[in-house]
Amino acid sequence: MLKTKPILSLKEDSDGLRVSVMSRHTLEDGVTLNSLITPSSYDLWWPFLAPSPNLLGDYYKRRLPWEQFEDKYVEYLQQPGIRVEVRNLAIKSLDSVITLLCIEEFPHQCHRRLLAEECKKYQPDLALMIE
């Protein structure tokens, strides 16, 4: 099963392996560490599955519409080297519970949901729980 939830949510046994897919664990200034995100918040940190800093800047600072952000992030996930990682994540999620974590509170405009949905394309039988 592949789950998604905010990284600041309480850690639960049902989360299985908690994987941060954030590019950084800082405040909005991009430099100051977010004291609420500690190594105990996640088990693994895979920043290579996060949107690029340029794409994040386009979205948050330059107000790129969500639909365009979504297209560009999915395009990134389909690059050969990243596609292999996404496929491997999907395969691992068939046999164990993995929870993808990001700072966004809600999934409707968060890349963790897009990543989970991309995994489902590789493994149609994969169960998703998107929070």
N, C-alpha and C positions, 0 to 999 in steps of 0.2 A: 504494500500500500504506500502511496505517496501522498503526504499531507503538506499543507502550507499553513503558516501562521505567523503572526508578528513576533519578532525576536524578543520583545519585551513581555510577551505572555508568559504565564507561569509554566515552568517545566513540568511535564507530566510523564509518567511511565509509558503511557500509550503513544508518546511521541516517537519512540524508538530512537534512531540516530538523528540528532538535530544538526542540520547543516546550514550554516550562514551562507547565503548567496549574495552578500552585500560586498561592494567594492571596498568599503572602508567602514570602520566602527567609530566614526567621529560625529561631532555636532555639525550643524549646517555650514560652519566656517571651513569644514574640510580638514582642519588641523587638530582641534581640541578633541581628545578622546571623550567619547560618550561614557560617562561613569556608570550609566545604567546597563551598559553592555560589557559584561565581563567574560572571561574564558569559561565560566560555568554556565553561561547563557546558551552555549552551543558546544557540540562535540567536534565538528570539523568546520573549517572556513574555506570555501571555494570561491574566491573572488573572480576567478576566470569565468564563472557563470553569471556574473553581474553585468549590468549595462556598462559601457565604457564611460569614463569621466566626461568625455565630450557629449555623449548622448544624454547623460544626466543633466549636464549644464544646459543643453538645448531645451530639455523639458522643464526644469525648475527655474532657470534664470531667464531663458529666452522664450519661454511659454510655447514650446513646441506642442501642438495639439496631441492628445493622447493617442489618437488613431495613427498618427505618423510615428510617434515613439514606439508604439506596438509593432508596426511594420518593420522599423529599423532594428528593434531588439530581436524579433523573430528571424530576420535576415542574418543577424549576427549568430544566432544559435544554429543556423544552417551552414555556417562555414565548416569546411572539412574537419579541422582539428577539434572544434567545439562540438560538432555533430557527433563525433565519436564519444565525447564525454557525456553528452545528453543521452545517447543510446545506452551507454554503460549505466548511467543513473537509472534509466527506465528498467533495465534488466535487473539491477540490484533491488529495485523497489518491488519486484514481483515476489521475492522471497523474504523480504523484511520490511519493516516500517521505517520510512525515512521522512523526516519533516523538514521542508525548506523554510528558511527564516529570512525575513527582511524587516526593515523598520516601519514600513507602511502599516497602518492599523487595519485597513480593509483591503481585500484582494482585488476588487474590481478594477482598480488602476494601480496594480503592482506587478512587477516583473516576475515575482514568484509564481503567480497564477499562470502567466504565459509560459514559463519554464515547465510547470507541471503539465500543461496542456500539450506542449511540444513532446514531452516524454510519452504521453498517451498515444501520440501518432506512431511512435516506434513500437509500443506494446499496447495494442487495443484492449487487452484484458486487464490492464493495470487499473486498480481501484484508486480513485482520487478522492481526497477530502480537503476541500479548499476553504480555509478560514481567513 
